[in-house]
Amino acid sequence: MTVLRLARSELKRMTGGLLPKLTILALALVPLLYGAVYLYANWDPYGKLNQIDAALVVEDSGAASADGTRLEAGRKVAESLVDDHVFNWKTVGSTEEADQGVSNGTYAFALKIPKDFSANLASPGSFDAANQAMLNVTTNDANNYLLSTIVDKLTTAVHTTVAKEVGEETANQLLTGFGTIHTQMLKASDGAGRLADGVARLHDGTVSLHQGTGELKSGASELYNGEVKLRDGATSLSAGAAQLSGGLTQLKDKTAALPANAQQLADGAAQVAAGNAALNTAMQSIPGQLAAANQAAQQAAAQGQRSRVVASTGHLVAAGVLTQEQADAVVADVDATPAPAAPSPAAAASAAKLQTAATQVQKLADGSAAVSAGASQLAGAAPALSDAVAKASAGADQLASGSATLAAGQQNAMDGAGKLVQGAQKLDDGAAQLETGAATASDGAGTLAGELAQGAGKVPNPDDAQKDSLSKVMADPVAVSKVSQAKAGSYGAGLAPFFLTLALWIGVFMLVQAMRPVTQRALASNAPAWKIAAGGWLPFLAVSAVQASLLTLVVDVGLGLDPAHPVLMWFLMLAAAMAFSAIIQGVVALLGSPGKLVVLILLVLQLVSSGGTFPWQTTPEPLHVVHQILPMGYVVSGMRHLIYGADLAIILPTMLGLVGYTLLGLAMSTAAVRKNKYWTLKTLKPEIAV
């Protein structure tokens, strides 16, 4: 009995009636029910997001941007979302209404733009009041778990777009600020140059100042010495003023009676003047009287009248003009001389003496009149003199007091002059330091001017085109250049390698529900075990090949998978069907009904370890071993390369590996044939019927 005859016999049995044919057809369509229908349902879910209702709340009140324009970022974001129509956005009036809608399932989620959205976007213009702008999202996993992930991607995209726009504006303002800094630094450099010139002139001035402070120090020393001498003189003045005050006091006491005495003197002088005047009058009459006396004498001589001469000389003696001896001489002369016709020489001499005496009396009268006038003036001036002496005494007292104060002030002035000397010394020292500092400042100002000029050259001063380019780079400094060596065209295409492989395993697994791994008739023959095993496997291979071909055709043509290598993909599907059918047939043939549970366990293990959705490296470490041992992971990787157009280097090793899994399945099937060649009571009456 050949392998083909065994296989044909089993196929004829399976297709002997309408129901078996329908069963085989249904089994052939099982992978379509799982793989194609699932991929159809999830072929492009992201393209249908616009059928999902989402609440949109815009409370942004806008803000003034740094350039004075009105920033309405919230409104622009809302309009952009509605125009993109990624979701079916429903504008809602309040946050509470949107949250309630998400809670009861009216909306899948809610995106809320708060009142201060624009204000916070504009806030980086003020360093002390910068705040992040917030987009508030409300989701509910009870509506759909994956929807939260999709919404996160959406809000991230919105965040990136808004941040880029605002970042460009902020960067533009920053670059404009650099230009302003550049201009101002140039101005500062010019100012620093002028400062350097000014400091140089300041240095020259400090040199002059130092010279002046040196002269001030010398002058202060001379002033101090002069103040010492002045203090000594003021002390002497104070002592002399005190003595003057004492002397004037004594003078005032001595002259207190001067007015009365002067008045008495004036009165006495007046009396003397009056007496002198009377004497002068008498003296003026004496010559006449003498002439008369002479004539009388002559007459007396002639007539003998001696008595008249005696009487006249008596009057003169009484008046004090003649002494008694002169009068007696005159009388004697009269007596001795006879009466001549002319005056006698003696009488002439007496007359001359009398004339001289009269002249002296006249001068005495004039002098006494002058004395009387002076005494009167002295008497009139004496009160004023007394007052003046009193005032002089008071002034001397004040002079003494003032000179004492002056002496004390001069001491203070001397102390001040001493301090002035010290201050002048310090000022001179400070001027010297200032001169040194000014020289240093002059050098520093020159260095500052040079460094500012160099710094201004290093500060960027971009033009409008440069600012536009740089602001874009600063707002979005990292651009991702994606080079997709192999790219899935849709979400369904991304899941196709996993679900096609999984559907093929499930389809083959369903075959053991209606097909026998090894027939009893074949076991009863004397054919070799490997032929019986191969004959039992070939019907599984034939049906699984039909499953793989139908699944590939429907997915490629019906769903539009459009693989990069469709023929090679079909061959890989056939190779996978070959390996899966051999393994499943061999396990069930070897273990019987418990083998079906083993096949199911293998399915579960491969579901979680093949890397159909997340990379297999993300699974727990024990599952890494399962991925390396079982075939589904290799088929998934190979399908991805063939569908997306990646490197085909792994296809041959994958094919060879599937051949190896096929041989392993046939080996298990051969072992099962050899085992079941020997019948036992358990064989005739198994615990669980296959």
ZAMARGU-4260 file (C-alpha; in steps of 0.2 Angstrom, whole numbers, plus 5000, padded with zeros to 4 digits):
<rodrens>
0) 5000/5000/5000 | 5008/5016/4994 | 5007/5033/5003 | 4996/5041/4990 | 4984/5027/4990
5) 4982/5029/5009 | 4979/5047/5007 | 4967/5045/4993 | 4957/5032/5002 | 4956/5044/5017
10) 4950/5058/5006 | 4937/5047/4997 | 4930/5043/5014 | 4929/5061/5019 | 4921/5066/5003
15) 4909/5051/5001 | 4893/5061/5004 | 4886/5079/5003 | 4888/5081/5022 | 4907/5076/5022
20) 4910/5088/5007 | 4901/5102/5016 | 4911/5098/5032 | 4928/5099/5022 | 4922/5115/5014
25) 4918/5122/5031 | 4934/5117/5038 | 4943/5125/5023 | 4934/5141/5027 | 4938/5141/5045
30) 4954/5152/5043 | 4944/5164/5033 | 4931/5166/5048 | 4945/5170/5060 | 4959/5178/5049
35) 4950/5187/5035 | 4935/5192/5044 | 4945/5199/5059 | 4957/5208/5047 | 4942/5215/5038
40) 4934/5222/5054 | 4950/5230/5059 | 4958/5234/5042 | 4958/5253/5044 | 4951/5258/5061
45) 4961/5275/5061 | 4952/5280/5045 | 4935/5278/5054 | 4939/5288/5069 | 4928/5302/5062
50) 4913/5292/5066 | 4917/5294/5085 | 4908/5308/5094 | 4920/5318/5104 | 4916/5333/5115
55) 4926/5350/5112 | 4925/5363/5125 | 4933/5380/5121 | 4934/5392/5135 | 4950/5401/5130
60) 4948/5420/5132 | 4963/5425/5121 | 4978/5436/5126 | 4989/5449/5119 | 5005/5443/5112
65) 5022/5450/5114 | 5021/5460/5098 | 5004/5468/5103 | 4994/5457/5092 | 4979/5447/5098
70) 4983/5428/5102 | 4968/5417/5100 | 4977/5400/5101 | 4962/5390/5109 | 4951/5395/5094
75) 4964/5391/5081 | 4967/5374/5089 | 4948/5370/5089 | 4946/5376/5071 | 4961/5365/5066
80) 4953/5350/5075 | 4936/5352/5067 | 4944/5355/5050 | 4955/5339/5051 | 4939/5329/5056
85) 4949/5316/5064 | 4935/5314/5076 | 4917/5319/5075 | 4919/5334/5086 | 4904/5341/5095
90) 4906/5358/5102 | 4900/5358/5120 | 4896/5374/5131 | 4903/5369/5147 | 4916/5357/5155
95) 4902/5349/5166 | 4891/5345/5151 | 4906/5337/5142 | 4911/5327/5158 | 4894/5321/5160
100) 4893/5316/5141 | 4909/5306/5143 | 4902/5297/5159 | 4886/5292/5151 | 4894/5287/5134
105) 4887/5301/5124 | 4905/5306/5119 | 4920/5294/5118 | 4931/5307/5126 | 4932/5326/5129
110) 4945/5339/5125 | 4944/5355/5135 | 4954/5371/5131 | 4954/5381/5147 | 4951/5400/5149
115) 4970/5404/5151 | 4976/5394/5137 | 4982/5408/5126 | 4988/5419/5141 | 4999/5405/5147
120) 5006/5402/5129 | 5010/5420/5129 | 5017/5420/5146 | 5035/5415/5142 | 5037/5433/5136
125) 5038/5438/5155 | 5052/5428/5164 | 5044/5430/5181 | 5026/5424/5176 | 5029/5410/5164
130) 5016/5396/5164 | 5012/5381/5154 | 4997/5380/5144 | 4986/5365/5147 | 4975/5354/5137
135) 4962/5345/5148 | 4957/5328/5142 | 4944/5317/5150 | 4943/5299/5144 | 4933/5284/5151
140) 4940/5266/5148 | 4923/5260/5150 | 4919/5267/5133 | 4935/5259/5125 | 4952/5255/5132
145) 4962/5258/5116 | 4953/5275/5113 | 4963/5282/5127 | 4979/5278/5118 | 4973/5285/5102
150) 4968/5301/5111 | 4985/5302/5119 | 4992/5302/5102 | 4980/5316/5096 | 4984/5327/5110
155) 5002/5324/5108 | 5001/5330/5090 | 4991/5345/5095 | 5004/5349/5109 | 5018/5347/5096
160) 5010/5358/5083 | 5005/5372/5096 | 5022/5371/5105 | 5030/5373/5088 | 5020/5388/5083
165) 5022/5397/5099 | 5041/5391/5100 | 5044/5399/5083 | 5036/5416/5089 | 5046/5415/5105
170) 5062/5411/5096 | 5059/5425/5084 | 5057/5437/5098 | 5073/5430/5106 | 5082/5432/5090
175) 5075/5450/5088 | 5081/5453/5106 | 5099/5447/5101 | 5099/5460/5087 | 5094/5473/5099
180) 5108/5467/5111 | 5120/5468/5096 | 5115/5486/5092 | 5115/5491/5111 | 5132/5483/5113
185) 5139/5493/5099 | 5132/5509/5107 | 5139/5503/5123 | 5156/5501/5115 | 5155/5518/5108
190) 5150/5524/5126 | 5164/5514/5133 | 5176/5523/5121 | 5170/5539/5127 | 5171/5533/5145
195) 5189/5529/5142 | 5192/5546/5135 | 5183/5554/5150 | 5192/5542/5162 | 5209/5548/5154
200) 5204/5566/5157 | 5199/5561/5175 | 5216/5554/5177 | 5224/5570/5172 | 5212/5579/5184
205) 5217/5567/5198 | 5235/5572/5195 | 5230/5590/5196 | 5219/5586/5211 | 5234/5577/5219
210) 5245/5592/5217 | 5231/5603/5224 | 5229/5592/5239 | 5248/5593/5242 | 5247/5612/5242
215) 5231/5611/5253 | 5241/5600/5265 | 5255/5613/5265 | 5243/5627/5267 | 5234/5618/5281
220) 5250/5616/5290 | 5254/5635/5288 | 5236/5639/5293 | 5239/5628/5309 | 5255/5638/5313
225) 5246/5654/5310 | 5231/5649/5321 | 5244/5645/5335 | 5251/5662/5334 | 5234/5670/5332
230) 5229/5660/5348 | 5244/5667/5357 | 5240/5685/5351 | 5221/5682/5356 | 5227/5677/5373
235) 5238/5692/5375 | 5224/5703/5368 | 5212/5695/5381 | 5224/5700/5395 | 5227/5717/5388
240) 5208/5720/5386 | 5206/5715/5404 | 5219/5727/5409 | 5211/5741/5398 | 5194/5737/5406
245) 5202/5739/5423 | 5210/5756/5419 | 5195/5762/5411 | 5185/5758/5426 | 5197/5767/5437
250) 5196/5782/5424 | 5177/5782/5425 | 5178/5782/5444 | 5191/5796/5443 | 5181/5807/5431
255) 5165/5805/5439 | 5167/5822/5448 | 5174/5830/5432 | 5158/5839/5426 | 5156/5847/5443
260) 5174/5852/5444 | 5174/5858/5426 | 5159/5869/5430 | 5167/5876/5445 | 5182/5880/5435
265) 5172/5888/5422 | 5163/5899/5435 | 5180/5904/5443 | 5187/5907/5425 | 5172/5918/5422
270) 5175/5928/5438 | 5194/5929/5434 | 5189/5935/5416 | 5177/5948/5423 | 5190/5954/5436
275) 5203/5955/5422 | 5191/5964/5411 | 5188/5977/5425 | 5207/5978/5428 | 5209/5980/5410
280) 5197/5994/5410 | 5205/6002/5425 | 5222/6000/5417 | 5216/6009/5401 | 5211/6024/5412
285) 5228/6024/5421 | 5237/6034/5408 | 5224/6047/5407 | 5224/6047/5426 | 5243/6048/5426
290) 5242/6063/5414 | 5229/6071/5425 | 5239/6067/5440 | 5254/6074/5431 | 5245/6090/5427
295) 5238/6090/5444 | 5255/6088/5451 | 5261/6102/5440 | 5246/6112/5446 | 5249/6106/5464
300) 5267/6110/5462 | 5261/6126/5455 | 5246/6127/5466 | 5253/6115/5480 | 5240/6102/5479
305) 5250/6087/5485 | 5235/6079/5492 | 5228/6074/5475 | 5244/6064/5470 | 5243/6055/5486
310) 5225/6050/5483 | 5228/6044/5465 | 5243/6033/5470 | 5232/6027/5484 | 5220/6021/5472
315) 5233/6013/5461 | 5240/6004/5476 | 5223/5998/5481 | 5220/5992/5463 | 5237/5982/5464
320) 5244/5992/5450 | 5257/6000/5460 | 5266/5995/5475 | 5266/6006/5490 | 5284/6009/5488
325) 5281/6015/5470 | 5267/6026/5476 | 5278/6033/5490 | 5291/6037/5476 | 5279/6046/5466
330) 5273/6056/5481 | 5291/6060/5485 | 5295/6065/5467 | 5280/6076/5468 | 5286/6083/5484
335) 5304/6086/5478 | 5301/6092/5461 | 5295/6109/5457 | 5281/6110/5445 | 5289/6110/5428
340) 5280/6115/5413 | 5282/6098/5405 | 5281/6080/5413 | 5296/6074/5422 | 5307/6060/5416
345) 5302/6050/5431 | 5284/6053/5427 | 5287/6048/5409 | 5295/6032/5415 | 5281/6028/5427
350) 5269/6032/5413 | 5279/6020/5401 | 5279/6006/5415 | 5260/6009/5417 | 5258/6008/5399
355) 5268/5991/5398 | 5258/5985/5413 | 5242/5990/5405 | 5247/5980/5389 | 5251/5965/5400
360) 5234/5967/5409 | 5226/5968/5392 | 5234/5951/5387 | 5229/5944/5404 | 5212/5950/5401
365) 5212/5942/5384 | 5219/5926/5391 | 5207/5925/5406 | 5193/5927/5393 | 5200/5913/5383
370) 5202/5903/5399 | 5185/5907/5404 | 5178/5902/5386 | 5189/5886/5387 | 5183/5882/5404
375) 5165/5885/5399 | 5168/5873/5384 | 5177/5861/5396 | 5162/5862/5408 | 5150/5858/5393
380) 5161/5844/5386 | 5164/5836/5403 | 5147/5827/5404 | 5150/5820/5387 | 5168/5815/5392
385) 5161/5807/5407 | 5148/5797/5397 | 5162/5793/5384 | 5173/5786/5398 | 5158/5776/5404
390) 5155/5769/5387 | 5173/5766/5384 | 5173/5756/5401 | 5158/5746/5395 | 5166/5743/5378
395) 5182/5738/5387 | 5172/5726/5397 | 5165/5719/5381 | 5182/5719/5373 | 5189/5709/5387
400) 5174/5697/5386 | 5175/5696/5367 | 5194/5694/5367 | 5192/5680/5380 | 5179/5672/5368
405) 5191/5676/5354 | 5205/5667/5363 | 5193/5652/5366 | 5188/5652/5348 | 5205/5653/5342
410) 5209/5638/5352 | 5195/5629/5343 | 5201/5636/5327 | 5218/5629/5330 | 5210/5612/5335
415) 5200/5613/5318 | 5216/5618/5309 | 5224/5603/5316 | 5210/5592/5310 | 5211/5601/5294
420) 5229/5596/5293 | 5225/5578/5296 | 5210/5579/5284 | 5221/5587/5271 | 5234/5573/5274
425) 5220/5560/5271 | 5214/5569/5256 | 5231/5570/5249 | 5233/5551/5252 | 5215/5548/5244
430) 5220/5559/5230 | 5235/5549/5227 | 5225/5533/5227 | 5212/5541/5216 | 5226/5545/5204
435) 5232/5527/5204 | 5214/5521/5203 | 5210/5533/5189 | 5225/5526/5179 | 5218/5508/5182
440) 5201/5514/5177 | 5207/5522/5162 | 5216/5506/5157 | 5200/5496/5161 | 5189/5508/5152
445) 5199/5505/5136 | 5199/5487/5139 | 5180/5487/5141 | 5178/5497/5125 | 5188/5484/5116
450) 5180/5469/5123 | 5162/5477/5121 | 5167/5479/5102 | 5173/5461/5101 | 5157/5455/5111
455) 5146/5465/5100 | 5153/5456/5085 | 5150/5439/5093 | 5132/5443/5097 | 5121/5437/5083
460) 5112/5450/5073 | 5101/5440/5061 | 5090/5448/5047 | 5072/5443/5044 | 5076/5428/5033
465) 5089/5422/5046 | 5077/5425/5060 | 5063/5415/5051 | 5075/5400/5048 | 5083/5400/5065
470) 5066/5402/5074 | 5059/5387/5065 | 5075/5377/5070 | 5074/5383/5088 | 5055/5379/5090
475) 5058/5362/5082 | 5076/5358/5084 | 5075/5339/5081 | 5067/5333/5064 | 5064/5315/5062
480) 5069/5309/5045 | 5060/5292/5044 | 5067/5280/5032 | 5054/5265/5031 | 5063/5250/5025
485) 5047/5240/5026 | 5030/5249/5029 | 5013/5242/5032 | 5000/5251/5022 | 4986/5250/5036
490) 4982/5244/5053 | 4975/5228/5045 | 4991/5226/5035 | 5001/5228/5051 | 4991/5214/5060
495) 4990/5202/5044 | 5006/5192/5047 | 5000/5187/5065 | 4982/5184/5061 | 4985/5175/5045
500) 4998/5163/5054 | 4986/5161/5069 | 4971/5158/5057 | 4981/5145/5048 | 4985/5136/5065
505) 4967/5136/5070 | 4961/5130/5053 | 4972/5115/5054 | 4968/5112/5072 | 4949/5111/5067
510) 4954/5098/5055 | 4957/5085/5069 | 4939/5087/5074 | 4933/5079/5058 | 4948/5070/5051
515) 4958/5055/5058 | 4976/5057/5060 | 4979/5038/5057 | 4965/5026/5050 | 4963/5009/5058
520) 4963/5001/5041 | 4980/5008/5038 | 4986/5002/5055 | 4980/4985/5051 | 4990/4984/5035
525) 5008/4978/5034 | 5014/4994/5026 | 5029/5003/5034 | 5025/5015/5048 | 5032/5030/5039
530) 5021/5027/5024 | 5006/5025/5036 | 5011/5041/5044 | 5014/5050/5028 | 4997/5043/5021
535) 4988/5050/5037 | 4996/5067/5035 | 4993/5070/5017 | 4974/5073/5019 | 4978/5086/5032
540) 4991/5094/5021 | 4979/5095/5006 | 4965/5103/5016 | 4977/5115/5025 | 4985/5120/5008
545) 4967/5124/5002 | 4965/5134/5018 | 4981/5143/5015 | 4977/5147/4997 | 4959/5153/5000
550) 4965/5164/5015 | 4979/5171/5004 | 4968/5175/4990 | 4954/5183/5000 | 4966/5194/5010
555) 4976/5199/4994 | 4962/5202/4983 | 4947/5205/4994 | 4954/5215/5007 | 4968/5223/4996
560) 4983/5218/5007 | 4994/5220/4991 | 5010/5211/4998 | 5027/5215/4991 | 5030/5197/4986
565) 5013/5189/4984 | 5019/5172/4976 | 5033/5170/4990 | 5020/5174/5003 | 5009/5161/4996
570) 5023/5148/4996 | 5027/5153/5014 | 5008/5151/5019 | 5009/5133/5010 | 5025/5129/5020
575) 5017/5135/5036 | 5002/5124/5032 | 5013/5110/5029 | 5023/5112/5045 | 5007/5116/5056
580) 4997/5101/5049 | 5012/5089/5052 | 5014/5095/5070 | 4996/5095/5074 | 4993/5078/5065
585) 5008/5070/5074 | 5004/5077/5091 | 4986/5070/5090 | 4991/5054/5082 | 5004/5051/5096
590) 4994/5057/5111 | 4976/5054/5105 | 4962/5065/5112 | 4974/5073/5125 | 4984/5078/5110
595) 4970/5090/5105 | 4973/5099/5122 | 4992/5099/5119 | 4988/5107/5102 | 4977/5120/5111
600) 4991/5124/5124 | 5003/5126/5110 | 4992/5138/5101 | 4990/5149/5117 | 5009/5148/5120
605) 5012/5154/5102 | 4999/5168/5104 | 5009/5176/5118 | 5027/5173/5112 | 5026/5175/5093
610) 5027/5194/5094 | 5012/5196/5083 | 5007/5213/5091 | 5021/5219/5103 | 5039/5213/5100
615) 5042/5196/5107 | 5057/5204/5117 | 5044/5213/5128 | 5037/5196/5134 | 5043/5188/5151
620) 5059/5179/5149 | 5052/5161/5150 | 5042/5165/5134 | 5058/5169/5125 | 5062/5151/5125
625) 5045/5146/5118 | 5047/5159/5104 | 5063/5151/5099 | 5056/5133/5099 | 5039/5135/5092
630) 5036/5139/5073 | 5023/5152/5073 | 5035/5166/5078 | 5046/5162/5063 | 5031/5162/5051
635) 5025/5179/5057 | 5043/5186/5054 | 5044/5179/5037 | 5026/5185/5032 | 5031/5203/5038
640) 5046/5203/5026 | 5036/5196/5012 | 5021/5207/5014 | 5030/5224/5018 | 5045/5221/5006
645) 5059/5219/5019 | 5075/5209/5017 | 5072/5192/5010 | 5088/5184/5018 | 5077/5176/5032
650) 5065/5168/5020 | 5076/5153/5016 | 5081/5149/5034 | 5062/5150/5038 | 5057/5138/5024
655) 5070/5126/5030 | 5065/5128/5048 | 5047/5124/5043 | 5053/5108/5033 | 5061/5103/5049
660) 5045/5106/5059 | 5036/5095/5046 | 5049/5081/5048 | 5047/5083/5067 | 5028/5081/5065
665) 5030/5066/5053 | 5042/5058/5066 | 5029/5060/5079 | 5016/5053/5068 | 5027/5038/5063
670) 5030/5035/5082 | 5011/5035/5084 | 5009/5022/5070 | 5022/5011/5078 | 5014/5013/5094
675) 4997/5009/5088 | 5002/4994/5078 | 5000/4984/5094 | 4982/4983/5099 | 4977/4982/5117
680) 4961/4982/5127 | 4963/5001/5128 | 4965/5002/5110 | 4948/4993/5107 | 4940/5003/5121
685) 4949/5019/5123 | 4946/5030/5138 | 4942/5045/5127 | 4937/5042/5109 | 4946/5051/5096
</rodrens>
